[in-house]
Amino acid sequence: MTQDVIEVPLATTLEVRDACLCMHVQRAARALARHFDEAFRPLNLTNGQFSLLMSLNRPKPAAMGTVAGFLAMDRTTLTAALKPLVRRKLIQITQDPDDARARLVQLTPAGRKLLGRAVPIWRTHHGALEKELSRPVAALKDELKALSRNR
């Protein structure tokens, strides 16, 4: 059985280019990621690693599933992202004393120190980016949070 090839007209490509929320968010996310990767480069840290370290900045170790959920990652992706931070001794992963199958993740003193050095960089660059935007950033953040909560 042969399937007919359906040609997509250029007008449709232009419509998607101009209207697709997913495409616009992906492009913006990549641009922001590059911006913060460059900002954190002196600390040998990526924007993703900063977010991961920040998500672990809590009084008690976090369950892997909790961290994965907060960062909207699957556990396999989280595990891969944790490996370089473990090698750098910025985080440690331990067995959950209440469930031998579960793992807990926490910042080490070195991880807390690096996070403390990264926060002023984040504040400076984030503040500058907010000033570049023509609309209130709070509304944008609220809309993005709503989208991520509902999916």
Beta strands, then each sheet from edge to edge (+ up, - down):
strand 1: 62-63
strand 2: 91-96
strand 3: 99-107
sheet 1: 1+ 3- 2+
end
